[in-house]
Amino acid sequence: MPFDENKPAVPATTEVRDDRAAIVRLEHVYFAYPAEDGASRIPVLEDVSLEIYRDEFLGIIGPNGAGKTTLLKVLLGLLEPQSGSVTVFGRPPAAVRNWIGYVPQHARIDTSVPACVLDVVLAGRISHARWGFRYARADREAALEALRQTGVADLAGRRLGTLSGGQRQRVLIARALVTQPRLLLLDEPTAGIDPAVERNLTDLLHQLNRRLPIVIVSHDIGFVSRHLKRVACLNRRLSVHAVDDVSRELFFGLYHDHVRLMRHTDCCPLNDPGCDQGCLPAAENAEGACPVHGPEQSEARLAPPAEGNAEAGGAIP
């Protein structure tokens, strides 16, 4: 969404809550990584403009290498674009990093580390600790409260490596919440999680979105189109759409490849039953069903496309 220079800026210290006030603004952002020859750069984000609002539930989708994780790092202030501007709550992202909760892909977490769940969540309070790694009582209380909010307080003494994928993801969300952030960013939160666990996780995200703006990077178009409010389509350049406006043509253009859409039947373990927050299951009018659990029907569930192949399973309106 382009920036409207005639729109009055909202002071960072204002106490007036306007759910449609932009808390994040990116204007014409360009970012490129150095090439191997050291003399040139590989563009990843080109002319990216985006506004994120206080009531946001935004999904960022796109093929591998499209710049999705890079965009999150720009929002966190971990990467600085070569041109364009980025503000979060009216300030440079690095200045308000403690106001942003970040949940990385759980697959990138080293589960062999001999740390219990409470230790992992407390790690989110390091910047608040007064004596390095020595946590105060308030830090431990905040960690336990975050575990309660995510429904895993009973796992506080368990080692991270003994948890299921869904439990581990809730712990990582608790670690992001322990700082009481004003914005929550999640990178592939449903990757590697079965649909039943995904449903519970989705319910949690809906509950958190009642008080927090949430941005989710995902390959799963079905998850995004059923549960989120807006979709940002990114492949170096970015366009933002209401979920109801996402079409097959838009998806095909985003991935620039042949795409096979399919619907998983009720008996298939990849079927998405919807969630308890009013989001409906995948539509029945699909063109291709799961090749293992059902006959050819039609579009509906989309999984992450493999390299060089955009065959998928998910729901497109």
N, C-alpha and C positions, 0 to 999 in steps of 0.2 A: 504494500500500500504506500503510495508516494507521500512524502511529508508535506503537510500544508503549512507553508511559512506564515500564513495569515492567522493560524490558530494560536491563541495565547499559550505560552508555556506554563506548565503546572509546577510551582516551586517544589523542590525536593522535600521541604519541611512541612508542607501543607497537611493538615489533619482532615481536610474535607475528602471524603471518599467518593470518587466518581468511577464506577466500574468500566466506563468506556474511555477513561483517560489513559493515554499511552504511558506506560512505565518504561518501555524500551523503544528506542528509535535507532534504526540503521538507515543511513542515507548514502546511496551510491557507493557501497562498500566494495573494494577490490582487494583481493588477497591472493598471493601466489607464493609457492614454495620454490626455493632454489633448485635448479636442475643439476644433474650430476656433473655437467661440464663446468658448473660454477659461474658461467658467463650469462646464462639465461634463466628465466623463471617459468614455472608451470602454473598457469592460472587455475585457481580452484573456485573462487568466488568472483563474479563479474557483475558490477552495477547492481548489487543487492540492496534493496530498500524494504524495510519491514517495520511495522509497529506492533507491539505486544501490549495488551490491555490488562487491567486489574482483574477482570473476570475470565481471563484467557484459558482455553483448553485447546491448545494448538498442536497439531501433528505435523512433523516435517518428514516428507517422504522423498525418495529419489533413488537412482541406481547406485551401486558401489562406486566410490570415487567421485560422487556428485558434490561433495563438500559439506555433508550434514554434520559430521563430528567437528570439522573445522569451524563451522558456524557456531556450534556450542562453545568452542574454545575462544572464539572472538567475543561472545557474550560474557564469558567468564573473565575476560581480560588476560587470558593466557597467550593469545596471539594478537598482534596489532596490525590492522590492515595497512597496506601501502597507500591507499587513498580512501576517501569517504570518511564518514563520522559515525561513531557509536556512542550512545549514552544509555545508561541504566539508572533509573530513578533520577534522571537529570544530571548524572555525573559520569566520569569515565568508568568503565566496567571494573578495572583493577581497584578503584577506590571504594567500591561497594561489594567486593567479592564475598565478604562475610554475610551479605544480605541475600546471597544466592545459594540455594541448596542444589548439589549436583549428584546425580546417581549414575555412575558409569555402568557399562555392560558387566553383568556379574561374571561372565565368562572370563573377564580379564583380571579377576581378583584371585590372588594366590591363596587357595584354601589350605595349603600345607602349613601356613603360619600358625604357630601354637598360641593362638589368641582366642579368648572366649568372646561371645556375642557382645557382652557389656563393654569389653575392651575396644572392640571394633567401633561401637557407637561412640564411646568416649573420645576416640581419635578425632571425631568431628569437632571436639571442643578444645583442641590443642591451642588454637589462637586465643582462646579465652582463659587458658590456664595461667596462673600468676607466676608459677615457678617451673617453667618448662613443661615436663610431663607429669607434674604433680597436680592432680586434680582436686578441687575443693568439693565440699559436700554438695554445693549447688550444681556442680558439673554432673555428679553422679545422679542427683535427683532429676536433672534435665534429661540425662540418658535413659533413665528408667521410664520417665514420662513419654519420651519418644517411642520406646519399645511398647508401651501400653497403647499409644495411638495407632501403632501399626499391627497390634494384635499378637505380638511375640514376646511379651514380658516374661513368659514362663521359660523362654529359651536363654535368658540372660547368662546363665552359667555354662551353656553348651559351647563347644568349639565350632568355629565356622565351618570346618571341613565335614562335620557330621550332619549338616543341614541339607534339606532338599533345595532344589532350585527356587521354588516359591518362597520358602522360609528365608533363604539367603537374600532374595530380592527385597523382602520386607525389612530385613536388618539394614540393608544398604539405604533404603528409604528413611529408616529411623536415624541413621547416621547423618543424612542430609537434613533432617528435621531438627536435630538436636541443637542447632544454632538459631532456631526460630527464624528461618529465612522468610523473605518477602516474595521470592520467586523460586520455583522448583523446575530444574531441568533434568530430564531422564533420557539416557541413551539406550535404546533397545530394551526396555524393561520387560517385554514379554518374550524375548528370545530364549529358546530352549525350555520353555515352560508349557506343560500340557494345558489344554483348554479349561479343565476344571479348576486348576490352580490360577490360570489367567483370569477366570471370572472373579475369583476372590480378590485378586490383585486389582482388577478393574474397579470393583466396588470401592476399594480403599482409595484409589485415585479420584473417583467421583466425590467421595467424602472430603478429601483434602482440597479439591477444587472449589468447595464452598467457601473456603477462606484464603486460598492461595492461587495465583495464576500458575499454570502448568504448561510446559513445553515438552513434547515427547518426540524423539527421533525414532522412526520405526520403518521397517521394510513391509510390515503387514498392513496392506491397504484395507483388509477386512476389519481389523481392529480399529484403525483410524476412522474409517467411514461409518462405523457403527457407534463409536463411543465418544468421539471428540467433536468440537464445535467448528473448527476451521482446519483447513489443510494447506500447508505451504509446500508447493512442489519445487524441488531444487535439483537442478543439474547445471551447476555453475551459475546460472541465472535463476531467479526465484519469482514465482507467482503465487498469490494467496487466493484461496477460494473458500466459500462456505461449503460445508460437507455436501449439501444437497446439489451443489453445482458441479461436483466431480463426475466426469463422464468417462466412458471407455476411450473416446478420442483423446481426451486430455492425458489419460494414462499411457496410451500408445505413444503419443508425442513425447512424453517425459522419458520413456525408456528407449525410444528409437529402435525397437526390435519387435519381432513377432511375439505376441503374448497369448498364452492359452489360459483362459479363466475357467475356474471350476467351482462347483459347490460340493461340499462334503456332506453326506447324508447323516442322519441322526446317529447311526450306529458307528460312524467313523470316529476314531479318537481325535481327529483334527477338527471336528465340528465345533463351531462356536455357538453356544446356546443363548448368547446375550448376557445380560447381567441384571442384578436386582435393582438397578437405578433407572429402569424403564427402557434400556437399549434392547432392541429386538434382535432375534436370531437372523442368520443370513436369509435372504429372500429365496423363495422356492422357484422362481422363474429363471433358472440358469441354463446355460448352453452346454456346459461340460461338467460332469460330476466326477468325483474322486474315482480314478481308474481302478482302484482296489475294492471300494465299498459301494459303488453305485454305477448305474448306466449313464450314458451321455445325456446331459440335460442343459445346463446353462451357467452363466457367470455366478459367482457369489463369494468364494473364499480365496484369498490371495496370500501366498507365502512368499518369503524372500526369493527373488529371482537369482539363479545361479549365474556365475560369470559367463557372459556370452550367450545366455539363454534366459528369456524372460517368462518361461512357463511358471505359473503361479497359482495360488489358491487363496481367495479372499473375496470380499463383497464390494461391489461397485454399484452405487445407486443407479 
